């Protein structure tokens, strides 16, 4: 079973450095989501894609964050000039999107990339 | 402001006891999903509720969707240590199906 894969699992970086995370979704899934989660809290929506199109980016997200899904398969999330407040778990999820208006498709999550900014 | 409010934030009980977790909103959802997350892992789907008033059972877990499709509850009967985890509800209100999560309820079941 090839689930959602995220790389790296852990990243420690110094403040001001740039970091990039990769997510490989389940191959037949056309939806891909990025969430950020801090300890004991629920995932906070960052952005999502349908195929290669970025549908929405959270208004809470600064311009230092950018995400791409160039060929509608894997996705990258880049954070420029990292700050200590960026320390969190970054979760990627994928799902099949069926345009029946019910939005029942479950999200399949990876195990996340834990970012620590020192 | 959280679209989905979960309560309580934290629940600690003894093995064998029952517990209920709530997920509330002022918005109407076409469906709600419940996930459980364990430390160091991503959330895993437990159930999706779709119809107002719907009740679904998954072994000792009972999920209910409110008649107005604005709220949901999760009831665990005779909790076991393996039920320990962060329980999250998620739903979408927009036309694109973007899923948003509640803050979660941390459940700890001690032997």
Interface residues (C-beta under 8 A of the other chain):
Chain A: X4 X31 X33 X35 X40 X41 X42 X43 X44 X45 X48 X50 X55 X56 X91 X93 X97 X101 X102 X103 X104 X105 X106 X107 X108 X109 X110 X111 X112
Chain B: X6 X30 X31 X33 X35 X40 X41 X42 X43 X44 X45 X48 X50 X86 X88 X90 X92 X96 X97 X98 X99 X100 X101 X102 X103 X104 X106
